[in-house]
Amino acid sequence: MTTTMIKMVDIAWLAGLLEGDGCFGIYRKYPIIKLGMTSEDTVIRAASLMGSKVWHRKNMRETELGGTRAINLMVALYPFLGRRRREKVAEIIGFWRNLPASRAPNGTRSMATCHPDRFVQGLGLCSDCYNTHRRRRRLMFKKERFNKRKEGRRMLA
């Protein structure tokens, strides 16, 4: 999926739409943004701005965005939302930030402790630091095995 810049007018329009007909929430530890209404063209436009798909259920059209993409959109929409929605968005972002890296559900990406601008690869570390850690650990185990073999040969001799 390609990321495109959304115009400020479109962000304000989307904020107004979600303020009235949208839902900001958490579902199974996932931050989500939902929109459901009968106006098909409005939901299609909102889904294209959000980068999500449109579902048809009975006479309704629905779209949903979850995970990190939902958090990023919440941050962009925040200045255009009313007081009550701002409080809800702040609560969701706070919940998402406080998720431990090991318990973060699929679809959400936690930020690394070593480099806060990068996503977690493993052990709370970014990809580069995690790979460096793995290489050092592997080298350490190789040295230990080598030393054990060396000691075993000395005992036999």
N, CA, C and O atoms as a GROMACS GRO file, in nm:
protein
  628
    1MET      N    1   0.083  -0.117   0.000
    1MET     CA    2   0.000   0.000   0.000
    1MET      C    3   0.088   0.124   0.000
    1MET      O    4   0.184   0.133   0.077
    2THR      N    5   0.057   0.217  -0.086
    2THR     CA    6   0.136   0.339  -0.092
    2THR      C    7   0.076   0.443   0.002
    2THR      O    8  -0.045   0.452   0.019
    3THR      N    9   0.164   0.521   0.061
    3THR     CA   10   0.118   0.628   0.148
    3THR      C   11   0.117   0.757   0.068
    3THR      O   12   0.214   0.790   0.000
    4THR      N   13   0.008   0.829   0.076
    4THR     CA   14  -0.004   0.956   0.007
    4THR      C   15  -0.037   1.064   0.108
    4THR      O   16  -0.094   1.036   0.214
    5MET      N   17  -0.003   1.184   0.074
    5MET     CA   18  -0.033   1.296   0.161
    5MET      C   19  -0.180   1.333   0.143
    5MET      O   20  -0.229   1.344   0.031
    6ILE      N   21  -0.250   1.351   0.254
    6ILE     CA   22  -0.390   1.390   0.251
    6ILE      C   23  -0.397   1.540   0.274
    6ILE      O   24  -0.329   1.594   0.361
    7LYS      N   25  -0.478   1.607   0.195
    7LYS     CA   26  -0.492   1.753   0.210
    7LYS      C   27  -0.557   1.784   0.344
    7LYS      O   28  -0.635   1.706   0.398
    8MET      N   29  -0.523   1.901   0.397
    8MET     CA   30  -0.576   1.945   0.526
    8MET      C   31  -0.728   1.956   0.522
    8MET      O   32  -0.796   1.928   0.620
    9VAL      N   33  -0.783   1.997   0.406
    9VAL     CA   34  -0.928   2.009   0.390
    9VAL      C   35  -0.993   1.871   0.403
    9VAL      O   36  -1.098   1.856   0.465
   10ASP      N   37  -0.929   1.770   0.344
   10ASP     CA   38  -0.982   1.634   0.352
   10ASP      C   39  -0.973   1.578   0.494
   10ASP      O   40  -1.063   1.506   0.538
   11ILE      N   41  -0.866   1.612   0.565
   11ILE     CA   42  -0.854   1.567   0.705
   11ILE      C   43  -0.964   1.630   0.789
   11ILE      O   44  -1.026   1.564   0.873
   12ALA      N   45  -0.989   1.759   0.766
   12ALA     CA   46  -1.096   1.828   0.841
   12ALA      C   47  -1.232   1.769   0.806
   12ALA      O   48  -1.316   1.750   0.894
   13TRP      N   49  -1.255   1.738   0.678
   13TRP     CA   50  -1.382   1.677   0.636
   13TRP      C   51  -1.399   1.540   0.703
   13TRP      O   52  -1.506   1.509   0.755
   14LEU      N   53  -1.292   1.460   0.702
   14LEU     CA   54  -1.297   1.326   0.762
   14LEU      C   55  -1.320   1.336   0.913
   14LEU      O   56  -1.394   1.256   0.970
   15ALA      N   57  -1.256   1.434   0.978
   15ALA     CA   58  -1.275   1.453   1.122
   15ALA      C   59  -1.421   1.487   1.152
   15ALA      O   60  -1.479   1.434   1.248
   16GLY      N   61  -1.479   1.574   1.072
   16GLY     CA   62  -1.620   1.610   1.092
   16GLY      C   63  -1.712   1.491   1.072
   16GLY      O   64  -1.808   1.472   1.147
   17LEU      N   65  -1.684   1.410   0.970
   17LEU     CA   66  -1.764   1.292   0.943
   17LEU      C   67  -1.754   1.191   1.057
   17LEU      O   68  -1.854   1.137   1.104
   18LEU      N   69  -1.630   1.166   1.102
   18LEU     CA   70  -1.610   1.069   1.210
   18LEU      C   71  -1.662   1.122   1.344
   18LEU      O   72  -1.702   1.045   1.431
   19GLU      N   73  -1.660   1.254   1.360
   19GLU     CA   74  -1.717   1.314   1.481
   19GLU      C   75  -1.866   1.283   1.491
   19GLU      O   76  -1.917   1.257   1.600
   20GLY      N   77  -1.934   1.285   1.377
   20GLY     CA   78  -2.079   1.261   1.379
   20GLY      C   79  -2.118   1.115   1.366
   20GLY      O   80  -2.203   1.067   1.440
   21ASP      N   81  -2.056   1.044   1.272
   21ASP     CA   82  -2.099   0.907   1.241
   21ASP      C   83  -1.993   0.801   1.268
   21ASP      O   84  -2.017   0.682   1.243
   22GLY      N   85  -1.878   0.840   1.317
   22GLY     CA   86  -1.769   0.746   1.336
   22GLY      C   87  -1.759   0.696   1.478
   22GLY      O   88  -1.834   0.737   1.567
   23CYS      N   89  -1.665   0.606   1.498
   23CYS     CA   90  -1.642   0.548   1.629
   23CYS      C   91  -1.492   0.528   1.647
   23CYS      O   92  -1.426   0.468   1.561
   24PHE      N   93  -1.437   0.579   1.756
   24PHE     CA   94  -1.298   0.556   1.793
   24PHE      C   95  -1.300   0.461   1.911
   24PHE      O   96  -1.370   0.486   2.009
   25GLY      N   97  -1.223   0.353   1.902
   25GLY     CA   98  -1.227   0.258   2.013
   25GLY      C   99  -1.111   0.161   2.012
   25GLY      O  100  -1.016   0.174   1.935
   26ILE      N  101  -1.121   0.064   2.102
   26ILE     CA  102  -1.022  -0.043   2.114
   26ILE      C  103  -1.098  -0.175   2.105
   26ILE      O  104  -1.196  -0.196   2.176
   27TYR      N  105  -1.052  -0.262   2.017
   27TYR     CA  106  -1.113  -0.393   2.000
   27TYR      C  107  -1.004  -0.497   2.011
   27TYR      O  108  -0.915  -0.504   1.925
   28ARG      N  109  -1.009  -0.579   2.115
   28ARG     CA  110  -0.908  -0.682   2.141
   28ARG      C  111  -0.767  -0.625   2.136
   28ARG      O  112  -0.680  -0.680   2.068
   29LYS      N  113  -0.745  -0.517   2.205
   29LYS     CA  114  -0.617  -0.447   2.214
   29LYS      C  115  -0.580  -0.372   2.087
   29LYS      O  116  -0.474  -0.309   2.083
   30TYR      N  117  -0.663  -0.376   1.985
   30TYR     CA  118  -0.638  -0.301   1.863
   30TYR      C  119  -0.705  -0.164   1.871
   30TYR      O  120  -0.824  -0.157   1.901
   31PRO      N  121  -0.633  -0.057   1.845
   31PRO     CA  122  -0.702   0.070   1.828
   31PRO      C  123  -0.774   0.069   1.693
   31PRO      O  124  -0.715   0.029   1.593
   32ILE      N  125  -0.899   0.113   1.690
   32ILE     CA  126  -0.974   0.109   1.565
   32ILE      C  127  -1.051   0.240   1.545
   32ILE      O  128  -1.084   0.312   1.639
   33ILE      N  129  -1.078   0.266   1.418
   33ILE     CA  130  -1.168   0.374   1.377
   33ILE      C  131  -1.271   0.308   1.286
   33ILE      O  132  -1.235   0.243   1.188
   34LYS      N  133  -1.399   0.326   1.318
   34LYS     CA  134  -1.507   0.266   1.239
   34LYS      C  135  -1.598   0.376   1.186
   34LYS      O  136  -1.617   0.480   1.249
   35LEU      N  137  -1.654   0.350   1.070
   35LEU     CA  138  -1.753   0.439   1.012
   35LEU      C  139  -1.857   0.353   0.945
   35LEU      O  140  -1.824   0.262   0.869
   36GLY      N  141  -1.984   0.380   0.973
   36GLY     CA  142  -2.092   0.308   0.910
   36GLY      C  143  -2.208   0.401   0.880
   36GLY      O  144  -2.255   0.472   0.969
   37MET      N  145  -2.254   0.400   0.757
   37MET     CA  146  -2.368   0.482   0.718
   37MET      C  147  -2.428   0.428   0.589
   37MET      O  148  -2.369   0.342   0.523
   38THR      N  149  -2.544   0.479   0.552
   38THR     CA  150  -2.612   0.430   0.432
   38THR      C  151  -2.565   0.502   0.306
   38THR      O  152  -2.588   0.452   0.196
   39SER      N  153  -2.501   0.615   0.319
   39SER     CA  154  -2.454   0.691   0.204
   39SER      C  155  -2.326   0.628   0.149
   39SER      O  156  -2.217   0.642   0.205
   40GLU      N  157  -2.342   0.557   0.037
   40GLU     CA  158  -2.231   0.480  -0.019
   40GLU      C  159  -2.116   0.569  -0.065
   40GLU      O  160  -2.000   0.538  -0.035
   41ASP      N  161  -2.143   0.677  -0.135
   41ASP     CA  162  -2.035   0.761  -0.187
   41ASP      C  163  -1.955   0.827  -0.075
   41ASP      O  164  -1.834   0.846  -0.089
   42THR      N  165  -2.019   0.862   0.034
   42THR     CA  166  -1.950   0.924   0.147
   42THR      C  167  -1.856   0.824   0.213
   42THR      O  168  -1.743   0.858   0.246
   43VAL      N  169  -1.903   0.701   0.232
   43VAL     CA  170  -1.819   0.598   0.294
   43VAL      C  171  -1.703   0.561   0.202
   43VAL      O  172  -1.592   0.538   0.250
   44ILE      N  173  -1.726   0.556   0.072
   44ILE     CA  174  -1.619   0.525  -0.022
   44ILE      C  175  -1.512   0.634  -0.017
   44ILE      O  176  -1.392   0.603  -0.017
   45ARG      N  177  -1.553   0.760  -0.014
   45ARG     CA  178  -1.456   0.869  -0.005
   45ARG      C  179  -1.377   0.861   0.126
   45ARG      O  180  -1.255   0.878   0.126
   46ALA      N  181  -1.446   0.836   0.236
   46ALA     CA  182  -1.378   0.825   0.366
   46ALA      C  183  -1.281   0.707   0.366
   46ALA      O  184  -1.170   0.719   0.417
   47ALA      N  185  -1.321   0.595   0.309
   47ALA     CA  186  -1.235   0.476   0.304
   47ALA      C  187  -1.111   0.504   0.219
   47ALA      O  188  -1.002   0.458   0.253
   48SER      N  189  -1.126   0.578   0.110
   48SER     CA  190  -1.010   0.608   0.027
   48SER      C  191  -0.914   0.701   0.102
   48SER      O  192  -0.793   0.687   0.087
   49LEU      N  193  -0.966   0.793   0.181
   49LEU     CA  194  -0.879   0.880   0.260
   49LEU      C  195  -0.811   0.803   0.373
   49LEU      O  196  -0.696   0.829   0.407
   50MET      N  197  -0.883   0.707   0.431
   50MET     CA  198  -0.830   0.628   0.541
   50MET      C  199  -0.738   0.517   0.492
   50MET      O  200  -0.654   0.468   0.569
   51GLY      N  201  -0.752   0.478   0.366
   51GLY     CA  202  -0.673   0.366   0.315
   51GLY      C  203  -0.730   0.233   0.357
   51GLY      O  204  -0.654   0.140   0.385
   52SER      N  205  -0.862   0.222   0.362
   52SER     CA  206  -0.926   0.097   0.405
   52SER      C  207  -1.028   0.052   0.300
   52SER      O  208  -1.049   0.120   0.199
   53LYS      N  209  -1.090  -0.062   0.326
   53LYS     CA  210  -1.189  -0.118   0.235
   53LYS      C  211  -1.330  -0.085   0.283
   53LYS      O  212  -1.350  -0.046   0.398
   54VAL      N  213  -1.427  -0.101   0.192
   54VAL     CA  214  -1.568  -0.076   0.224
   54VAL      C  215  -1.641  -0.211   0.225
   54VAL      O  216  -1.624  -0.291   0.133
   55TRP      N  217  -1.722  -0.233   0.328
   55TRP     CA  218  -1.804  -0.353   0.337
   55TRP      C  219  -1.950  -0.314   0.325
   55TRP      O  220  -1.990  -0.204   0.365
   56HIS      N  221  -2.029  -0.403   0.269
   56HIS     CA  222  -2.172  -0.381   0.255
   56HIS      C  223  -2.242  -0.480   0.346
   56HIS      O  224  -2.224  -0.601   0.334
   57ARG      N  225  -2.324  -0.427   0.437
   57ARG     CA  226  -2.400  -0.515   0.526
   57ARG      C  227  -2.541  -0.460   0.535
   57ARG      O  228  -2.562  -0.348   0.581
   58LYS      N  229  -2.637  -0.538   0.491
   58LYS     CA  230  -2.776  -0.497   0.481
   58LYS      C  231  -2.783  -0.369   0.398
   58LYS      O  232  -2.740  -0.370   0.282
   59ASN      N  233  -2.835  -0.262   0.452
   59ASN     CA  234  -2.842  -0.138   0.374
   59ASN      C  235  -2.730  -0.042   0.412
   59ASN      O  236  -2.734   0.075   0.374
   60MET      N  237  -2.630  -0.089   0.487
   60MET     CA  238  -2.521  -0.002   0.536
   60MET      C  239  -2.392  -0.029   0.462
   60MET      O  240  -2.366  -0.139   0.414
   61ARG      N  241  -2.312   0.074   0.454
   61ARG     CA  242  -2.175   0.064   0.406
   61ARG      C  243  -2.086   0.092   0.527
   61ARG      O  244  -2.110   0.186   0.602
   62GLU      N  245  -1.983   0.010   0.544
   62GLU     CA  246  -1.896   0.025   0.660
   62GLU      C  247  -1.751   0.022   0.618
   62GLU      O  248  -1.714  -0.043   0.520
   63THR      N  249  -1.668   0.093   0.692
   63THR     CA  250  -1.524   0.088   0.674
   63THR      C  251  -1.460   0.092   0.811
   63THR      O  252  -1.517   0.146   0.906
   64GLU      N  253  -1.342   0.035   0.820
   64GLU     CA  254  -1.274   0.024   0.949
   64GLU      C  255  -1.124   0.030   0.928
   64GLU      O  256  -1.072  -0.020   0.828
   65LEU      N  257  -1.054   0.092   1.020
   65LEU     CA  258  -0.909   0.102   1.015
   65LEU      C  259  -0.856   0.066   1.152
   65LEU      O  260  -0.909   0.113   1.253
   66GLY      N  261  -0.753  -0.018   1.159
   66GLY     CA  262  -0.702  -0.061   1.288
   66GLY      C  263  -0.551  -0.055   1.298
   66GLY      O  264  -0.482  -0.031   1.199
   67GLY      N  265  -0.502  -0.076   1.418
   67GLY     CA  266  -0.359  -0.084   1.443
   67GLY      C  267  -0.289   0.051   1.437
   67GLY      O  268  -0.347   0.155   1.468
   68THR      N  269  -0.165   0.047   1.396
   68THR     CA  270  -0.082   0.167   1.389
   68THR      C  271  -0.138   0.269   1.292
   68THR      O  272  -0.128   0.389   1.315
   69ARG      N  273  -0.196   0.220   1.183
   69ARG     CA  274  -0.255   0.313   1.086
   69ARG      C  275  -0.368   0.392   1.149
   69ARG      O  276  -0.385   0.510   1.119
   70ALA      N  277  -0.447   0.329   1.236
   70ALA     CA  278  -0.555   0.400   1.305
   70ALA      C  279  -0.497   0.504   1.401
   70ALA      O  280  -0.549   0.616   1.411
   71ILE      N  281  -0.390   0.470   1.471
   71ILE     CA  282  -0.325   0.565   1.562
   71ILE      C  283  -0.274   0.685   1.484
   71ILE      O  284  -0.295   0.799   1.525
   72ASN      N  285  -0.207   0.660   1.371
   72ASN     CA  286  -0.155   0.770   1.290
   72ASN      C  287  -0.267   0.862   1.243
   72ASN      O  288  -0.251   0.984   1.242
   73LEU      N  289  -0.380   0.804   1.202
   73LEU     CA  290  -0.492   0.886   1.157
   73LEU      C  291  -0.553   0.962   1.275
   73LEU      O  292  -0.592   1.078   1.259
   74MET      N  293  -0.562   0.900   1.391
   74MET     CA  294  -0.615   0.969   1.509
   74MET      C  295  -0.531   1.092   1.542
   74MET      O  296  -0.584   1.197   1.576
   75VAL      N  297  -0.400   1.078   1.532
   75VAL     CA  298  -0.311   1.190   1.559
   75VAL      C  299  -0.334   1.302   1.458
   75VAL      O  300  -0.335   1.420   1.495
   76ALA      N  301  -0.355   1.267   1.331
   76ALA     CA  302  -0.380   1.368   1.228
   76ALA      C  303  -0.515   1.436   1.248
   76ALA      O  304  -0.528   1.556   1.222
   77LEU      N  305  -0.615   1.362   1.292
   77LEU     CA  306  -0.750   1.415   1.310
   77LEU      C  307  -0.766   1.494   1.440
   77LEU      O  308  -0.857   1.577   1.451
   78TYR      N  309  -0.680   1.471   1.536
   78TYR     CA  310  -0.694   1.525   1.671
   78TYR      C  311  -0.727   1.675   1.677
   78TYR      O  312  -0.820   1.712   1.748
   79PRO      N  313  -0.656   1.762   1.605
   79PRO     CA  314  -0.686   1.906   1.617
   79PRO      C  315  -0.826   1.945   1.568
   79PRO      O  316  -0.877   2.050   1.606
   80PHE      N  317  -0.887   1.861   1.486
   80PHE     CA  318  -1.017   1.894   1.428
   80PHE      C  319  -1.134   1.833   1.505
   80PHE      O  320  -1.249   1.859   1.472
   81LEU      N  321  -1.105   1.754   1.606
   81LEU     CA  322  -1.211   1.686   1.682
   81LEU      C  323  -1.261   1.772   1.797
   81LEU      O  324  -1.192   1.863   1.844
   82GLY      N  325  -1.382   1.741   1.842
   82GLY     CA  326  -1.439   1.808   1.958
   82GLY      C  327  -1.376   1.759   2.087
   82GLY      O  328  -1.298   1.664   2.085
   83ARG      N  329  -1.411   1.821   2.198
   83ARG     CA  330  -1.351   1.789   2.328
   83ARG      C  331  -1.371   1.643   2.367
   83ARG      O  332  -1.276   1.577   2.409
   84ARG      N  333  -1.494   1.592   2.353
   84ARG     CA  334  -1.523   1.454   2.395
   84ARG      C  335  -1.444   1.353   2.312
   84ARG      O  336  -1.389   1.257   2.366
   85ARG      N  337  -1.438   1.374   2.181
   85ARG     CA  338  -1.363   1.283   2.094
   85ARG      C  339  -1.212   1.294   2.120
   85ARG      O  340  -1.140   1.194   2.114
   86ARG      N  341  -1.165   1.415   2.148
   86ARG     CA  342  -1.023   1.432   2.179
   86ARG      C  343  -0.986   1.352   2.303
   86ARG      O  344  -0.881   1.288   2.306
   87GLU      N  345  -1.071   1.356   2.405
   87GLU     CA  346  -1.045   1.279   2.526
   87GLU      C  347  -1.039   1.129   2.496
   87GLU      O  348  -0.952   1.058   2.546
   88LYS      N  349  -1.132   1.083   2.413
   88LYS     CA  350  -1.136   0.941   2.376
   88LYS      C  351  -1.010   0.902   2.299
   88LYS      O  352  -0.951   0.798   2.326
   89VAL      N  353  -0.970   0.984   2.202
   89VAL     CA  354  -0.851   0.956   2.123
   89VAL      C  355  -0.727   0.956   2.212
   89VAL      O  356  -0.641   0.869   2.198
   90ALA      N  357  -0.716   1.052   2.303
   90ALA     CA  358  -0.602   1.056   2.395
   90ALA      C  359  -0.598   0.930   2.483
   90ALA      O  360  -0.490   0.877   2.510
   91GLU      N  361  -0.714   0.884   2.526
   91GLU     CA  362  -0.722   0.761   2.606
   91GLU      C  363  -0.675   0.640   2.525
   91GLU      O  364  -0.601   0.557   2.577
   92ILE      N  365  -0.717   0.631   2.400
   92ILE     CA  366  -0.679   0.518   2.313
   92ILE      C  367  -0.528   0.520   2.287
   92ILE      O  368  -0.462   0.416   2.295
   93ILE      N  369  -0.474   0.638   2.255
   93ILE     CA  370  -0.330   0.648   2.228
   93ILE      C  371  -0.250   0.614   2.353
   93ILE      O  372  -0.147   0.548   2.344
   94GLY      N  373  -0.296   0.659   2.470
   94GLY     CA  374  -0.229   0.624   2.595
   94GLY      C  375  -0.230   0.475   2.620
   94GLY      O  376  -0.128   0.419   2.661
   95PHE      N  377  -0.343   0.410   2.596
   95PHE     CA  378  -0.353   0.264   2.613
   95PHE      C  379  -0.256   0.194   2.518
   95PHE      O  380  -0.185   0.101   2.558
   96TRP      N  381  -0.255   0.238   2.393
   96TRP     CA  382  -0.169   0.175   2.290
   96TRP      C  383  -0.022   0.191   2.324
   96TRP      O  384   0.056   0.096   2.309
   97ARG      N  385   0.017   0.309   2.371
   97ARG     CA  386   0.158   0.333   2.405
   97ARG      C  387   0.204   0.250   2.523
   97ARG      O  388   0.321   0.213   2.530
   98ASN      N  389   0.114   0.220   2.616
   98ASN     CA  390   0.151   0.147   2.736
   98ASN      C  391   0.147  -0.004   2.720
   98ASN      O  392   0.177  -0.077   2.814
   99LEU      N  393   0.112  -0.053   2.601
   99LEU     CA  394   0.116  -0.197   2.577
   99LEU      C  395   0.260  -0.244   2.577
   99LEU      O  396   0.342  -0.186   2.506
  100PRO      N  397   0.294  -0.346   2.655
  100PRO     CA  398   0.430  -0.400   2.648
  100PRO      C  399   0.457  -0.456   2.509
  100PRO      O  400   0.366  -0.507   2.444
  101ALA      N  401   0.579  -0.446   2.464
  101ALA     CA  402   0.614  -0.493   2.329
  101ALA      C  403   0.582  -0.641   2.312
  101ALA      O  404   0.538  -0.682   2.204
  102SER      N  405   0.601  -0.721   2.415
  102SER     CA  406   0.577  -0.864   2.404
  102SER      C  407   0.428  -0.898   2.398
  102SER      O  408   0.392  -1.006   2.353
  103ARG      N  409   0.341  -0.806   2.445
  103ARG     CA  410   0.199  -0.834   2.447
  103ARG      C  411   0.122  -0.758   2.340
  103ARG      O  412   0.000  -0.767   2.334
  104ALA      N  413   0.192  -0.683   2.258
  104ALA     CA  414   0.123  -0.607   2.155
  104ALA      C  415   0.061  -0.703   2.054
  104ALA      O  416   0.130  -0.793   2.005
  105PRO      N  417  -0.067  -0.687   2.023
  105PRO     CA  418  -0.131  -0.779   1.930
  105PRO      C  419  -0.082  -0.757   1.788
  105PRO      O  420  -0.024  -0.654   1.755
  106ASN      N  421  -0.107  -0.857   1.704
  106ASN     CA  422  -0.072  -0.844   1.563
  106ASN      C  423  -0.144  -0.725   1.504
  106ASN      O  424  -0.259  -0.698   1.538
  107GLY      N  425  -0.076  -0.656   1.416
  107GLY     CA  426  -0.138  -0.540   1.354
  107GLY      C  427  -0.097  -0.410   1.420
  107GLY      O  428  -0.104  -0.304   1.357
  108THR      N  429  -0.056  -0.416   1.546
  108THR     CA  430  -0.005  -0.294   1.610
  108THR      C  431   0.145  -0.307   1.621
  108THR      O  432   0.196  -0.416   1.646
  109ARG      N  433   0.213  -0.200   1.602
  109ARG     CA  434   0.358  -0.200   1.610
  109ARG      C  435   0.401  -0.110   1.723
  109ARG      O  436   0.366   0.008   1.725
  110SER      N  437   0.475  -0.164   1.816
  110SER     CA  438   0.528  -0.085   1.926
  110SER      C  439   0.660  -0.022   1.882
  110SER      O  440   0.725  -0.070   1.789
  111MET      N  441   0.696   0.085   1.949
  111MET     CA  442   0.820   0.153   1.918
  111MET      C  443   0.933   0.090   2.000
  111MET      O  444   0.913   0.050   2.114
  112ALA      N  445   1.052   0.084   1.940
  112ALA     CA  446   1.168   0.021   2.004
  112ALA      C  447   1.219   0.107   2.119
  112ALA      O  448   1.208   0.229   2.117
  113THR      N  449   1.275   0.040   2.220
  113THR     CA  450   1.330   0.113   2.334
  113THR      C  451   1.467   0.171   2.300
  113THR      O  452   1.506   0.274   2.356
  114CYS      N  453   1.541   0.108   2.210
  114CYS     CA  454   1.674   0.156   2.175
  114CYS      C  455   1.667   0.278   2.082
  114CYS      O  456   1.743   0.373   2.098
  115HIS      N  457   1.577   0.274   1.986
  115HIS     CA  458   1.556   0.384   1.891
  115HIS      C  459   1.405   0.411   1.885
  115HIS      O  460   1.335   0.343   1.811
  116PRO      N  461   1.354   0.509   1.959
  116PRO     CA  462   1.210   0.533   1.967
  116PRO      C  463   1.142   0.569   1.834
  116PRO      O  464   1.019   0.568   1.826
  117ASP      N  465   1.221   0.599   1.733
  117ASP     CA  466   1.161   0.632   1.603
  117ASP      C  467   1.145   0.509   1.515
  117ASP      O  468   1.096   0.520   1.403
  118ARG      N  469   1.186   0.392   1.564
  118ARG     CA  470   1.176   0.267   1.486
  118ARG      C  471   1.082   0.168   1.553
  118ARG      O  472   1.056   0.177   1.673
  119PHE      N  473   1.030   0.072   1.473
  119PHE     CA  474   0.940  -0.029   1.526
  119PHE      C  475   1.019  -0.143   1.590
  119PHE      O  476   1.136  -0.166   1.558
  120VAL      N  477   0.952  -0.214   1.680
  120VAL     CA  478   1.013  -0.328   1.751
  120VAL      C  479   1.025  -0.447   1.657
  120VAL      O  480   0.930  -0.482   1.587
  121GLN      N  481   1.143  -0.508   1.656
  121GLN     CA  482   1.166  -0.632   1.584
  121GLN      C  483   1.154  -0.749   1.681
  121GLN      O  484   1.086  -0.848   1.652
  122GLY      N  485   1.219  -0.739   1.796
  122GLY     CA  486   1.216  -0.842   1.898
  122GLY      C  487   1.289  -0.795   2.022
  122GLY      O  488   1.380  -0.713   2.014
  123LEU      N  489   1.251  -0.847   2.138
  123LEU     CA  490   1.312  -0.812   2.266
  123LEU      C  491   1.307  -0.662   2.293
  123LEU      O  492   1.391  -0.610   2.367
  124GLY      N  493   1.211  -0.592   2.236
  124GLY     CA  494   1.198  -0.448   2.255
  124GLY      C  495   1.299  -0.367   2.176
  124GLY      O  496   1.311  -0.246   2.197
  125LEU      N  497   1.373  -0.431   2.084
  125LEU     CA  498   1.478  -0.365   2.008
  125LEU      C  499   1.435  -0.345   1.862
  125LEU      O  500   1.350  -0.418   1.810
  126CYS      N  501   1.496  -0.246   1.798
  126CYS     CA  502   1.471  -0.225   1.655
  126CYS      C  503   1.540  -0.336   1.576
  126CYS      O  504   1.615  -0.415   1.634
  127SER      N  505   1.518  -0.342   1.447
  127SER     CA  506   1.571  -0.450   1.364
  127SER      C  507   1.724  -0.456   1.369
  127SER      O  508   1.780  -0.564   1.387
  128ASP      N  509   1.791  -0.342   1.352
  128ASP     CA  510   1.937  -0.340   1.352
  128ASP      C  511   1.994  -0.386   1.486
  128ASP      O  512   2.084  -0.470   1.490
  129CYS      N  513   1.943  -0.331   1.595
  129CYS     CA  514   1.993  -0.368   1.728
  129CYS      C  515   1.961  -0.513   1.762
  129CYS      O  516   2.042  -0.582   1.824
  130TYR      N  517   1.843  -0.561   1.720
  130TYR     CA  518   1.806  -0.699   1.745
  130TYR      C  519   1.900  -0.795   1.672
  130TYR      O  520   1.945  -0.895   1.728
  131ASN      N  521   1.929  -0.764   1.544
  131ASN     CA  522   2.020  -0.850   1.467
  131ASN      C  523   2.161  -0.848   1.525
  131ASN      O  524   2.228  -0.951   1.529
  132THR      N  525   2.208  -0.732   1.571
  132THR     CA  526   2.339  -0.723   1.636
  132THR      C  527   2.340  -0.808   1.763
  132THR      O  528   2.436  -0.881   1.789
  133HIS      N  529   2.234  -0.799   1.842
  133HIS     CA  530   2.223  -0.879   1.964
  133HIS      C  531   2.227  -1.028   1.932
  133HIS      O  532   2.296  -1.105   2.000
  134ARG      N  533   2.155  -1.069   1.829
  134ARG     CA  534   2.152  -1.211   1.791
  134ARG      C  535   2.290  -1.259   1.747
  134ARG      O  536   2.334  -1.368   1.785
  135ARG      N  537   2.360  -1.177   1.665
  135ARG     CA  538   2.494  -1.215   1.619
  135ARG      C  539   2.591  -1.229   1.735
  135ARG      O  540   2.667  -1.326   1.740
  136ARG      N  541   2.588  -1.135   1.829
  136ARG     CA  542   2.677  -1.142   1.945
  136ARG      C  543   2.647  -1.265   2.030
  136ARG      O  544   2.738  -1.332   2.078
  137ARG      N  545   2.520  -1.293   2.047
  137ARG     CA  546   2.481  -1.408   2.127
  137ARG      C  547   2.522  -1.539   2.060
  137ARG      O  548   2.571  -1.630   2.127
  138ARG      N  549   2.504  -1.548   1.929
  138ARG     CA  550   2.544  -1.667   1.854
  138ARG      C  551   2.695  -1.688   1.863
  138ARG      O  552   2.742  -1.800   1.881
  139LEU      N  553   2.771  -1.578   1.850
  139LEU     CA  554   2.917  -1.585   1.860
  139LEU      C  555   2.959  -1.631   1.999
  139LEU      O  556   3.053  -1.709   2.013
  140MET      N  557   2.890  -1.582   2.101
  140MET     CA  558   2.921  -1.621   2.238
  140MET      C  559   2.899  -1.772   2.258
  140MET      O  560   2.982  -1.839   2.319
  141PHE      N  561   2.786  -1.825   2.205
  141PHE     CA  562   2.760  -1.968   2.218
  141PHE      C  563   2.862  -2.051   2.141
  141PHE      O  564   2.901  -2.158   2.187
  142LYS      N  565   2.907  -2.003   2.025
  142LYS     CA  566   3.010  -2.074   1.949
  142LYS      C  567   3.138  -2.083   2.028
  142LYS      O  568   3.202  -2.188   2.032
  143LYS      N  569   3.177  -1.972   2.091
  143LYS     CA  570   3.299  -1.970   2.172
  143LYS      C  571   3.288  -2.066   2.289
  143LYS      O  572   3.384  -2.137   2.322
  144GLU      N  573   3.171  -2.069   2.353
  144GLU     CA  574   3.151  -2.161   2.465
  144GLU      C  575   3.164  -2.306   2.420
  144GLU      O  576   3.230  -2.386   2.487
  145ARG      N  577   3.104  -2.342   2.308
  145ARG     CA  578   3.115  -2.479   2.256
  145ARG      C  579   3.259  -2.513   2.221
  145ARG      O  580   3.306  -2.624   2.249
  146PHE      N  581   3.328  -2.418   2.160
  146PHE     CA  582   3.468  -2.440   2.125
  146PHE      C  583   3.552  -2.464   2.250
  146PHE      O  584   3.634  -2.555   2.253
  147ASN      N  585   3.530  -2.382   2.354
  147ASN     CA  586   3.606  -2.398   2.479
  147ASN      C  587   3.575  -2.530   2.547
  147ASN      O  588   3.665  -2.592   2.604
  148LYS      N  589   3.450  -2.576   2.543
  148LYS     CA  590   3.414  -2.705   2.603
  148LYS      C  591   3.483  -2.820   2.530
  148LYS      O  592   3.532  -2.913   2.593
  149ARG      N  593   3.488  -2.814   2.396
  149ARG     CA  594   3.556  -2.917   2.318
  149ARG      C  595   3.705  -2.917   2.350
  149ARG      O  596   3.768  -3.022   2.362
  150LYS      N  597   3.759  -2.796   2.362
  150LYS     CA  598   3.902  -2.784   2.391
  150LYS      C  599   3.934  -2.845   2.527
  150LYS      O  600   4.035  -2.914   2.541
  151GLU      N  601   3.850  -2.820   2.627
  151GLU     CA  602   3.870  -2.877   2.760
  151GLU      C  603   3.855  -3.029   2.756
  151GLU      O  604   3.930  -3.100   2.823
  152GLY      N  605   3.761  -3.078   2.678
  152GLY     CA  606   3.741  -3.223   2.665
  152GLY      C  607   3.863  -3.290   2.604
  152GLY      O  608   3.899  -3.401   2.644
  153ARG      N  609   3.926  -3.226   2.507
  153ARG     CA  610   4.047  -3.283   2.444
  153ARG      C  611   4.163  -3.284   2.542
  153ARG      O  612   4.244  -3.377   2.542
  154ARG      N  613   4.173  -3.182   2.626
  154ARG     CA  614   4.280  -3.178   2.723
  154ARG      C  615   4.268  -3.292   2.824
  154ARG      O  616   4.369  -3.351   2.865
  155MET      N  617   4.145  -3.324   2.863
  155MET     CA  618   4.123  -3.432   2.960
  155MET      C  619   4.159  -3.566   2.899
  155MET      O  620   4.210  -3.654   2.968
  156LEU      N  621   4.132  -3.584   2.770
  156LEU     CA  622   4.162  -3.711   2.705
  156LEU      C  623   4.313  -3.730   2.685
  156LEU      O  624   4.361  -3.843   2.684
  157ALA      N  625   4.386  -3.622   2.669
  157ALA     CA  626   4.529  -3.632   2.642
  157ALA      C  627   4.612  -3.658   2.763
  157ALA      O  628   4.734  -3.668   2.753
   0.00000   0.00000   0.00000
